Amino acid sequence: MGTSLSGQKISSKYQFLIKTAEAAFSSSLTNIEDGAGNGSDLSIATNKVKVGTSLGINQSSPTYKLDISGTTSAVRVDNGTNASFLVGKGNTYGFCAGDCNPATTVGGGAGGSTTAQANSNYIAIDPTFASSAGRVTIMNGASSGTGAIGIGANATADGFIEFGASNKIFKFTAKTATQSFYVYGNGESQLSIDSTNKRVGLGEDVTNPAHTVEIRETGSAEANTDILAITNKTNAAAMTNTRGSVLFNQYYYDASTPAVADAGRISVGTETNWTSSGATQDSYMSLETALDGAVSEKVRVTSAGNVGIGITTPTSKLFVAGDITCTGTITATKAIVSTSRYQLEEYFDRKPQLNATQTIDPDADDAAALAAFVRANRHFELLGTNAADSHVIYDSEKACLQIATAGSSTSDSAIVLPHLDYLTAQNAGAQTAWTGIFWKTDAQVVWECSIITDSTISDCMYYAGLKLTNTHVIATDADQAYFFYDSSKTILSNAGTATTWHFAYSNNGTDYVTDLGVTVDTSTIYHFKIDIDSDRDVRVYVNGVQKGLTQISGVGDTGVDVNGAVSLTGGASHVITVDGTDATTKIVAGDVIVDGSGTVYGTVTAVSSATSITITASSTQTLANNTDIHLNGRAAVSSTTESAALKTGVDLIPYIGIVKHTNTTARNLRISYQKISRHITTS
């Protein structure tokens, strides 16, 4: 207490009095002063009070504008019926704003509000929860769920949490942890996010997802459980082939702007116009993959359970439009037959021999000739320069037939071909169906064989396929389709590559030669296949893999010339300006360009225009101005490019041969089998 004024003169104790700066109170603030006229931080009026610096409640040294000392009953805003703001009410709520009743649990009571909460709209903080770790509660709406929370939105719908304008989003930045965000329900996690590994778990307590998205649900044993449902809500009167899909994408590499491209798709589609009747609800499933940048269907399972590979309308349990390679056993309870094709197979259970060996004089008593005749193959014979019966043997270890050149001259050859006897009257007098049946270019002929290269493949050539004559030279036959390997460049004297398989085909004397890009190795099995379709276009396969064919004719000079000398650096990329023939009509990416003498300059990586190509140089050298660009074995545009059409109605004959080149050392080739088939026709 200050000094008492009792018995004192006012004038001597005036400095201990407080007074206002004005003579009387009004609605304007007036400062509280001491008797000497010294001002304070407190100003008052008839309707307000102002504290200039800090106000302490139960706090002798306030450090905040309002500093209240004490943990309970610190602040209350109460109209006598409802408490709307509380600070420090007991242990349950350290803070509450909003409709903070009922009185017995939040902040009312005898000294204030007495009415229970009307809508349970409040924000509360309990600092003592979870061993003083604390808890924040946001309540909105009664038990009927009619309340709403708006963030940047002032007209929210009942029962929702809504955000502002349509272009605003909910953004939650989780901590980097394996368990950074959970959504709980039924006492377990329904959604979890692993921020460290960027994974999401869905379903029953997937708190540690091991994959980008992991879903779990406890199903029933020996019964189906639908884990994921995908629904296409489109419906209309016309519904056939309406599909719902899962699309797979893949980023492609680009040094500056990598981007995404479609890689595959799994689709389920309708086979009929679906209605509410179950009888109309038939569906199919298809698998699609990308080829040359385009995603298309490859496999379909129909509503009837038929599987189509390469066909969308399979009519049997397995329908394959194309070839089948099986490395195991195919077991059938009934005979496997083709109702539309005529097929021959030859595994050489008898040795092909010289044609003369199979001529018997009926009047001669020659047991040796008869024995040789019996041993000889009834369908195939041996032909070639210096060829002899003894040059054909069985390789018992490799399970195949072996033919060999004589080794007596630089042009020795050994060729296996069907008997050509009575070739001029095949239908009437041919010795074998291999020549008695016409294997015409418009009969959808399919030919295949399997050969094994020798341990020495230098200084020789192999060829196998369909020709008019037995010669290996391209120029001899006007129409043909065959594989060849030419180590000494006798067929293509200036070939850019002599170590790979090539394919040649011709239409009435116009020749097309493709470098298949398959390196020929020693002691290696090669399976060749030629498939001529109904349009007389050729598809070829090496070891079951389709290889594209060029549709640009000509061998040698392309008519495209170098315009301006270029200094090449081995392994480097060079843009070459050209003139003469339009480069886009003669050259494609992958072509190996050479000059007239066979000097290799490089591999084409791009044909940018009629006058510009890009190559990767094969070595450091100069490409002189006006150099004629030659191609002796072209690249195909793609791995599935078919040939240009063959000439119609040409009867081709299968040949397999080996030719020796520049020395007299024998060379060997092994043949496992060959097959041929064609379409059966009534005309």
C-alpha positions in Angstrom: 0.0 0.0 0.0 1.2 3.6 -0.6 1.4 6.2 2.1 -2.0 6.9 3.8 -3.5 10.3 3.3 -5.2 10.2 6.7 -4.2 13.3 8.7 -1.9 14.5 6.0 -2.1 17.7 4.0 -3.0 17.1 0.4 -0.4 19.5 -0.9 2.5 17.6 0.8 1.2 14.2 -0.5 0.0 15.2 -3.9 2.8 13.3 -5.7 1.4 10.0 -4.5 -2.0 10.5 -6.1 -3.0 9.3 -9.6 -5.2 11.3 -11.8 -6.4 11.6 -15.4 -4.9 14.1 -17.8 -8.3 15.5 -18.5 -10.7 17.1 -16.0 -13.3 14.4 -16.6 -13.9 11.0 -18.2 -15.3 10.9 -21.7 -15.5 8.5 -24.7 -12.0 9.6 -25.6 -9.0 8.0 -24.0 -7.2 9.9 -21.3 -3.9 9.0 -19.8 -3.5 8.0 -16.1 -0.9 10.2 -14.4 0.7 10.6 -11.0 0.1 13.7 -8.9 3.1 15.4 -10.5 1.7 14.9 -14.0 3.9 12.0 -15.0 2.1 9.9 -17.6 1.7 6.0 -17.6 1.1 3.2 -20.1 -2.6 3.1 -19.1 -5.3 5.2 -20.7 -9.0 4.9 -20.0 -12.3 6.2 -21.3 -15.9 5.7 -20.5 -16.0 2.8 -23.0 -12.5 1.5 -23.4 -9.1 0.9 -21.8 -5.7 1.0 -23.5 -2.4 -0.4 -22.3 0.5 1.2 -24.1 3.1 -1.6 -23.8 2.4 -4.9 -22.0 -0.3 -6.1 -19.7 0.5 -8.7 -17.1 -2.1 -10.8 -15.3 -0.6 -12.5 -12.3 2.6 -11.6 -14.0 5.0 -9.0 -12.5 7.3 -8.8 -15.5 5.2 -9.2 -18.7 7.2 -9.9 -21.8 4.2 -10.0 -24.2 1.5 -7.5 -25.0 -0.8 -9.7 -22.8 1.1 -12.0 -20.4 -1.1 -14.3 -18.2 0.6 -16.4 -15.6 -1.3 -19.7 -14.8 -2.4 -22.8 -16.6 -6.1 -22.8 -15.9 -8.9 -20.4 -16.2 -6.8 -17.9 -18.1 -9.2 -16.5 -20.6 -12.9 -16.9 -21.2 -15.4 -15.2 -23.6 -18.9 -16.0 -22.4 -22.3 -14.4 -22.9 -23.8 -16.2 -20.0 -25.3 -18.9 -22.2 -22.5 -20.0 -24.5 -18.7 -19.9 -24.1 -17.1 -19.0 -27.5 -13.4 -18.7 -26.4 -11.4 -20.4 -23.7 -7.8 -20.5 -22.7 -6.5 -22.7 -19.9 -9.7 -24.6 -18.8 -8.6 -27.6 -16.9 -6.6 -30.5 -18.5 -9.0 -31.3 -21.3 -8.8 -28.0 -23.2 -5.8 -25.7 -23.0 -7.5 -23.7 -25.8 -10.9 -23.7 -27.4 -12.5 -21.4 -29.9 -16.0 -21.6 -31.3 -19.0 -23.4 -29.6 -17.0 -24.5 -26.6 -19.8 -25.9 -24.4 -21.2 -28.2 -22.9 -20.4 -26.6 -19.6 -19.4 -29.7 -17.7 -16.7 -30.7 -20.2 -15.4 -27.6 -21.8 -15.7 -24.3 -20.1 -19.1 -23.3 -18.8 -20.5 -24.0 -15.4 -22.0 -22.1 -12.6 -19.8 -19.1 -13.2 -20.7 -18.7 -16.8 -22.5 -20.4 -19.7 -25.0 -23.1 -19.0 -26.2 -24.2 -22.4 -24.8 -27.3 -24.1 -23.2 -27.1 -27.6 -25.5 -26.4 -30.4 -23.4 -27.7 -33.4 -20.1 -28.9 -31.9 -18.2 -26.3 -34.0 -14.9 -25.7 -32.3 -11.1 -25.9 -32.4 -9.5 -27.2 -29.2 -6.0 -28.0 -27.9 -5.3 -30.4 -25.1 -1.7 -29.9 -24.0 -1.8 -32.8 -21.5 -2.8 -35.5 -24.0 -0.4 -38.4 -24.7 1.9 -37.7 -21.8 1.8 -33.9 -22.6 2.6 -34.5 -26.2 -0.6 -32.7 -26.9 -3.6 -33.1 -29.2 -5.5 -30.7 -31.6 -9.2 -31.3 -32.2 -11.3 -29.8 -35.0 -15.0 -30.5 -34.5 -17.5 -29.4 -37.1 -21.1 -30.5 -37.3 -23.4 -32.6 -35.3 -23.5 -36.4 -35.4 -25.6 -36.2 -38.5 -22.6 -35.0 -40.5 -24.2 -31.8 -41.6 -21.3 -29.6 -40.7 -18.6 -28.3 -43.1 -15.1 -26.9 -43.2 -14.1 -24.4 -45.8 -10.5 -23.4 -46.6 -10.6 -20.5 -49.0 -14.3 -21.2 -49.5 -17.2 -19.5 -47.7 -20.1 -21.6 -49.0 -19.2 -25.2 -48.3 -21.6 -28.1 -48.8 -22.8 -30.0 -45.7 -20.5 -32.8 -44.6 -17.5 -31.8 -46.7 -14.1 -30.2 -46.4 -13.9 -27.8 -49.3 -11.0 -25.7 -50.8 -11.3 -22.4 -52.6 -11.5 -21.8 -56.3 -11.4 -24.8 -58.8 -7.8 -24.1 -59.7 -6.7 -24.6 -56.1 -5.4 -28.0 -54.9 -4.8 -29.8 -51.6 -1.1 -30.0 -51.1 0.3 -32.1 -48.3 4.1 -32.2 -47.9 4.9 -35.3 -45.9 8.1 -35.8 -44.1 10.6 -38.0 -45.7 9.9 -41.3 -43.9 8.8 -44.8 -44.6 5.6 -44.1 -42.7 4.8 -40.5 -43.5 1.0 -40.4 -44.0 -1.8 -42.8 -42.9 -5.5 -42.9 -43.3 -7.1 -45.1 -40.6 -10.4 -46.9 -40.4 -11.7 -50.0 -38.6 -8.7 -49.9 -36.4 -6.1 -50.4 -39.2 -4.4 -48.4 -41.9 -6.4 -48.1 -45.2 -4.0 -45.8 -47.0 -0.3 -45.4 -46.2 2.4 -43.4 -48.0 6.1 -44.2 -47.8 7.8 -40.9 -48.8 11.3 -42.3 -48.6 10.8 -45.0 -51.2 7.8 -43.2 -53.0 5.4 -46.0 -52.4 1.7 -46.2 -51.6 -0.1 -49.0 -49.6 -3.9 -49.6 -50.0 -6.2 -51.9 -48.2 -5.6 -53.9 -45.1 -2.8 -52.4 -43.0 -0.3 -52.0 -45.8 2.0 -49.9 -43.6 5.2 -51.0 -45.3 4.5 -51.2 -49.1 7.3 -53.0 -51.0 6.3 -51.8 -54.4 5.2 -48.4 -55.9 1.6 -49.4 -55.3 0.7 -52.4 -53.1 -2.9 -53.6 -52.4 -3.9 -56.2 -49.8 -7.2 -57.6 -48.8 -8.0 -60.8 -46.9 -10.2 -62.9 -49.2 -11.8 -66.3 -48.8 -9.9 -69.5 -49.3 -10.8 -71.5 -52.4 -12.8 -68.6 -53.7 -12.2 -65.5 -55.8 -11.5 -62.1 -54.2 -11.9 -59.0 -56.4 -9.0 -56.8 -55.3 -9.2 -54.1 -57.9 -12.2 -53.0 -60.1 -11.9 -50.9 -63.3 -15.2 -49.7 -64.8 -16.0 -48.0 -68.1 -19.2 -46.0 -67.4 -19.9 -45.4 -71.1 -23.2 -46.9 -72.2 -25.1 -46.5 -75.5 -27.3 -48.4 -77.8 -24.3 -49.4 -79.9 -21.8 -51.0 -77.6 -19.8 -53.5 -79.7 -16.0 -53.2 -79.1 -16.3 -50.8 -76.2 -13.2 -51.2 -74.3 -11.6 -50.4 -70.9 -7.8 -50.6 -70.7 -4.7 -50.4 -68.6 -2.1 -48.5 -70.6 1.7 -49.0 -70.0 4.1 -46.2 -70.9 7.9 -45.9 -71.2 10.2 -42.9 -71.3 12.5 -43.0 -74.3 16.1 -41.7 -74.2 16.8 -38.3 -75.6 19.8 -36.3 -74.4 17.9 -33.0 -74.3 14.1 -33.8 -74.1 13.3 -37.3 -73.0 9.6 -38.0 -73.2 7.1 -40.7 -72.7 5.7 -43.1 -75.3 3.0 -45.8 -75.3 4.5 -49.2 -74.7 1.6 -51.6 -74.3 -2.0 -52.1 -73.2 -4.3 -54.7 -71.6 -7.9 -54.2 -72.7 -11.3 -55.8 -72.0 -13.9 -55.1 -74.6 -17.5 -55.9 -75.5 -18.2 -58.4 -78.3 -21.9 -57.4 -78.5 -24.2 -54.5 -77.8 -24.5 -54.9 -74.0 -28.0 -54.6 -72.4 -29.4 -55.6 -69.1 -29.8 -59.1 -70.4 -26.9 -61.4 -69.5 -27.2 -63.1 -72.9 -25.8 -59.9 -74.5 -22.9 -59.5 -72.1 -20.0 -61.2 -74.0 -16.5 -59.8 -73.7 -12.9 -60.4 -74.8 -9.5 -59.6 -73.4 -6.6 -58.4 -75.6 -2.9 -57.8 -75.1 -1.2 -55.0 -77.1 2.4 -54.3 -77.6 4.4 -51.6 -79.4 6.1 -52.2 -82.7 8.0 -49.4 -84.4 6.3 -46.9 -82.1 2.7 -48.1 -82.7 0.7 -50.1 -80.1 -1.5 -52.8 -81.6 -3.2 -56.0 -80.6 -1.1 -59.2 -80.6 -3.2 -61.7 -78.5 -6.9 -62.0 -77.9 -9.0 -64.3 -75.6 -12.6 -64.4 -76.8 -15.8 -64.9 -74.7 -15.8 -68.5 -75.9 -12.3 -69.1 -74.5 -10.6 -69.1 -77.9 -7.1 -67.7 -78.0 -5.9 -65.8 -81.1 -2.3 -64.9 -81.7 -2.0 -62.5 -84.6 -5.7 -62.7 -85.2 -8.7 -61.0 -83.6 -11.3 -63.7 -84.6 -9.9 -67.1 -83.4 -12.3 -69.9 -84.3 -10.5 -72.6 -82.3 -9.1 -72.9 -78.8 -5.7 -71.8 -80.1 -5.5 -70.0 -83.5 -2.0 -68.8 -84.5 -1.8 -66.6 -87.6 1.8 -67.3 -88.4 4.5 -69.7 -87.5 5.0 -71.7 -84.3 8.3 -72.8 -82.9 8.2 -75.4 -80.2 11.2 -76.5 -78.2 9.3 -79.1 -76.3 6.7 -81.8 -77.2 3.3 -81.1 -78.7 0.9 -83.8 -77.7 -2.4 -84.3 -79.5 -5.2 -86.8 -78.9 -6.2 -86.5 -82.6 -4.2 -86.0 -85.8 -2.9 -82.6 -86.5 -3.7 -81.8 -90.1 -3.9 -78.8 -92.4 -7.0 -78.7 -94.5 -5.8 -76.0 -96.8 -2.1 -76.7 -97.5 0.0 -79.4 -99.2 3.3 -80.0 -97.4 6.5 -82.0 -97.9 9.3 -82.7 -95.4 12.7 -84.2 -96.0 15.0 -85.4 -93.2 17.4 -87.2 -95.6 17.0 -90.8 -94.4 18.7 -91.6 -97.7 21.7 -89.8 -99.1 21.3 -87.6 -102.1 23.5 -89.0 -104.8 24.5 -88.1 -108.4 21.6 -88.5 -110.8 23.6 -91.1 -112.7 23.7 -93.3 -109.7 19.9 -93.6 -109.9 19.8 -94.8 -113.5 19.6 -98.6 -113.7 20.0 -100.6 -116.9 17.3 -103.2 -116.6 19.3 -105.6 -118.9 22.5 -105.3 -116.9 23.3 -107.7 -114.1 25.1 -105.1 -111.9 24.7 -105.7 -108.2 26.8 -102.7 -107.2 24.8 -100.3 -109.3 21.6 -101.8 -107.8 22.9 -101.4 -104.3 23.8 -97.8 -105.0 20.4 -97.2 -106.5 18.7 -98.6 -103.3 20.8 -96.4 -101.0 20.1 -93.2 -103.0 17.5 -90.7 -101.9 14.3 -91.0 -104.0 13.5 -87.3 -103.8 16.9 -85.5 -103.9 20.0 -85.7 -105.8 23.6 -84.3 -105.7 24.9 -81.9 -108.2 28.0 -79.7 -108.5 31.4 -79.2 -110.0 33.5 -82.3 -109.2 30.7 -83.6 -106.9 30.8 -87.3 -106.0 28.6 -89.7 -104.1 31.3 -90.2 -101.5 31.1 -86.5 -100.7 27.8 -87.1 -98.9 27.9 -88.6 -95.5 26.0 -88.6 -92.2 27.3 -86.7 -89.3 26.2 -89.0 -86.5 27.1 -86.7 -83.7 25.3 -83.6 -85.1 22.4 -85.6 -86.4 22.5 -84.3 -90.0 23.6 -84.8 -93.5 27.0 -83.5 -94.5 28.0 -82.5 -98.0 31.5 -81.4 -99.0 33.3 -79.9 -102.0 35.9 -82.1 -103.7 38.9 -79.9 -102.9 40.3 -80.5 -106.4 39.7 -77.1 -108.0 39.0 -73.5 -107.0 35.4 -73.8 -108.2 34.3 -77.0 -106.6 30.6 -77.1 -105.5 28.1 -79.5 -103.9 24.4 -78.8 -104.3 21.4 -80.7 -103.0 18.2 -80.3 -105.1 15.1 -82.3 -106.0 15.3 -84.7 -108.9 14.6 -82.7 -112.1 13.9 -85.7 -114.3 11.1 -85.0 -116.8 11.0 -81.4 -115.7 9.5 -80.3 -119.0 6.5 -82.5 -118.2 6.3 -82.4 -114.4 2.7 -83.2 -113.9 3.0 -86.4 -115.9 6.4 -87.8 -115.3 8.2 -86.1 -112.4 10.1 -88.5 -110.2 9.2 -86.7 -106.9 6.5 -84.4 -105.7 9.3 -81.9 -104.8 9.3 -81.1 -108.5 6.0 -82.7 -109.5 4.1 -80.0 -107.6 4.5 -76.5 -108.8 5.9 -74.2 -106.1 4.6 -71.0 -107.7 5.1 -67.5 -106.5 1.3 -67.0 -106.3 0.7 -70.3 -104.4 1.6 -68.9 -100.9 4.7 -71.1 -100.7 6.5 -71.5 -97.4 10.0 -73.0 -97.5 12.3 -73.7 -94.6 15.5 -75.5 -93.8 18.1 -76.0 -91.1 21.8 -76.0 -91.8 25.0 -76.1 -89.6 28.0 -74.1 -90.7 31.4 -75.8 -90.6 34.4 -75.1 -88.3 36.0 -73.3 -91.3 33.8 -70.9 -93.2 36.4 -68.8 -95.1 36.9 -68.8 -98.8 33.5 -70.3 -99.6 29.8 -69.4 -100.0 26.6 -71.0 -98.7 23.2 -70.5 -100.3 19.8 -71.9 -99.6 16.3 -71.0 -100.9 14.1 -70.9 -104.0 15.6 -70.5 -107.5 15.2 -71.3 -111.1 18.6 -73.0 -111.6 21.3 -74.4 -109.4 23.7 -71.5 -109.9 24.6 -69.3 -106.9 25.0 -66.1 -109.0 22.2 -63.5 -108.6 22.2 -62.4 -112.3 21.6 -65.9 -113.7 18.0 -66.3 -112.5 15.4 -63.7 -113.4 13.1 -64.8 -110.5 14.4 -66.1 -107.2 14.3 -65.8 -103.4 17.3 -67.2 -101.4 19.7 -66.7 -98.5 23.5 -66.5 -99.1 26.8 -66.0 -97.3 29.7 -65.0 -99.5 33.0 -64.8 -97.7 35.1 -64.0 -100.8 32.6 -61.6 -102.4 32.2 -63.6 -105.6 28.4 -62.8 -105.8 28.8 -59.2 -104.7 32.3 -58.3 -105.7 32.3 -55.0 -103.8 30.1 -55.9 -100.9 30.4 -53.7 -97.9 30.0 -56.6 -95.5 31.2 -60.2 -96.3 30.6 -61.7 -92.9 26.8 -61.6 -92.7 23.8 -63.5 -94.2 22.3 -61.7 -97.2 19.0 -62.3 -98.9 18.4 -61.9 -102.7 15.1 -61.8 -104.5 14.3 -60.9 -108.1 11.2 -60.1 -110.1 11.6 -60.6 -113.9 15.3 -59.6 -113.8 15.0 -56.8 -111.3 17.2 -57.7 -108.3 16.9 -56.8 -104.7 19.7 -57.6 -102.2 19.4 -57.1 -98.4 22.2 -57.4 -95.8 20.3 -59.1 -93.0 22.8 -58.0 -90.4 23.2 -61.5 -89.0 26.9 -62.5 -88.6 27.8 -65.9 -89.9 29.6 -67.9 -87.2 31.4 -71.2 -87.3 29.7 -74.5 -86.2 26.4 -72.7 -85.7 22.8 -73.8 -86.5 20.8 -71.5 -88.8 17.1 -72.0 -89.4 16.0 -70.2 -92.6 12.4 -69.6 -93.6 10.8 -68.0 -96.7 7.1 -67.1 -96.5 5.4 -65.8 -99.7 2.0 -64.4 -99.1 -1.1 -64.1 -101.3 0.2 -60.8 -102.7 3.5 -62.5 -103.6 5.3 -60.4 -100.9 8.2 -62.3 -99.2 8.8 -62.4 -95.5 12.0 -64.0 -94.2 13.1 -65.4 -90.9 16.5 -66.4 -89.4 16.3 -68.6 -86.3 12.7 -67.7 -85.9 13.3 -63.9 -86.0 11.8 -61.9 -88.9 14.3 -59.9 -90.9 13.2 -56.9 -93.0 13.9 -56.8 -96.7 14.8 -53.9 -99.0 12.3 -52.7 -101.5 14.9 -50.7 -103.4 16.2 -52.5 -106.4 19.7 -52.5 -107.8 23.2 -53.6 -106.8 26.3 -51.4 -107.0 26.1 -47.8 -108.1 23.2 -46.0 -106.6 23.4 -42.9 -108.8 24.0 -40.8 -105.7 27.3 -38.9 -105.7 29.3 -37.1 -103.1 29.1 -33.3 -103.5 32.2 -31.9 -101.9 35.1 -33.9 -100.4 34.8 -34.9 -96.8 37.5 -35.8 -94.3 36.3 -38.7 -92.3 37.3 -39.7 -88.8 36.8 -43.3 -87.8 33.8 -43.7 -85.4 32.7 -40.1 -85.9 29.4 -38.8 -87.3 29.6 -36.9 -90.6 27.0 -35.1 -92.6 27.6 -35.6 -96.3 26.1 -33.5 -99.1 25.2 -35.5 -102.1 23.7 -34.9 -105.6 22.7 -36.9 -108.6 19.8 -39.3 -107.8 17.5 -38.4 -104.9 19.1 -40.0 -101.8 15.8 -40.7 -100.2 14.9 -43.1 -103.0 18.1 -45.1 -102.9 19.5 -45.0 -99.4 18.1 -45.8 -95.9 19.5 -45.8 -92.4 21.6 -48.8 -91.9 23.1 -49.0 -95.4 26.9 -49.6 -95.6 28.2 -47.3 -98.3 31.2 -48.1 -100.4 32.9 -46.9 -103.6 33.2 -48.7 -106.9 36.2 -50.7 -105.6 34.5 -51.8 -102.4 36.2 -49.4 -100.0 33.9 -49.0 -97.0 33.2 -45.5 -95.9 30.7 -46.0 -93.2 27.2 -46.8 -92.1 24.3 -44.5 -92.8 22.5 -43.2 -89.7 20.1 -40.8 -91.4 18.8 -39.7 -94.8 17.8 -36.1 -94.0 16.9 -35.0 -97.6 17.4 -35.7 -101.2 20.9 -34.1 -100.9 22.0 -34.9 -97.4 22.9 -38.1 -95.6 24.7 -38.8 -92.2 27.1 -41.6 -91.7 29.3 -43.0 -89.0 32.7 -43.4 -90.6 34.3 -46.8 -90.5 37.8 -45.4 -90.5 39.8 -42.2 -90.9 40.0 -41.4 -94.6 38.9 -38.9 -97.3 35.7 -39.2 -99.2 36.5 -37.5 -102.4 34.3 -35.2 -104.3 32.1 -36.9 -107.0 32.6 -40.3 -105.4 29.9 -42.7 -106.7 28.1 -44.2 -103.7 27.7 -47.9 -104.1 25.5 -50.3 -102.1 26.1 -54.1 -102.4 23.5 -55.4 -99.9 21.1 -52.8 -98.6 19.4 -52.4 -95.2 15.7 -52.7 -94.7 13.5 -49.9 -93.4 12.4 -52.0 -90.5 12.6 -55.6 -89.2 9.2 -56.4 -90.5 9.4 -54.8 -94.0 8.4 -57.3 -96.6 9.7 -57.6 -100.1 8.4 -55.9 -103.2 6.0 -58.4 -105.0 7.5 -61.3 -106.9 6.4 -62.0 -110.5 3.2 -64.0 -110.7 3.1 -67.6 -111.7 6.8 -68.5 -111.5 7.6 -72.1 -110.5 10.6 -72.1 -108.1 12.8 -75.0 -107.0 14.5 -75.4 -103.6 18.3 -75.5 -103.7 20.9 -75.8 -100.9 24.6 -75.6 -101.8 28.2 -74.8 -101.0 30.7 -73.4 -103.4 34.5 -73.3 -103.0 36.3 -70.1 -104.1 40.0 -69.5 -104.5 41.9 -72.6 -103.2 41.6 -76.3 -103.4 40.8 -77.1 -99.8 37.5 -78.9 -99.3 34.6 -77.1 -97.5 31.7 -78.7 -95.7 28.0 -77.8 -95.1 25.6 -79.8 -92.9 21.8 -80.0 -93.6 19.3 -81.2 -91.0 16.1 -81.0 -93.0 14.0 -78.9 -95.3 10.3 -78.4 -95.7 8.0 -76.9 -98.3 4.3 -76.2 -98.5 1.8 -74.4 -100.6 -1.9 -73.5 -100.7 -4.2 -76.1 -102.1 -6.4 -74.7 -104.9 -9.2 -76.0 -107.2 -7.9 -74.2 -110.2 
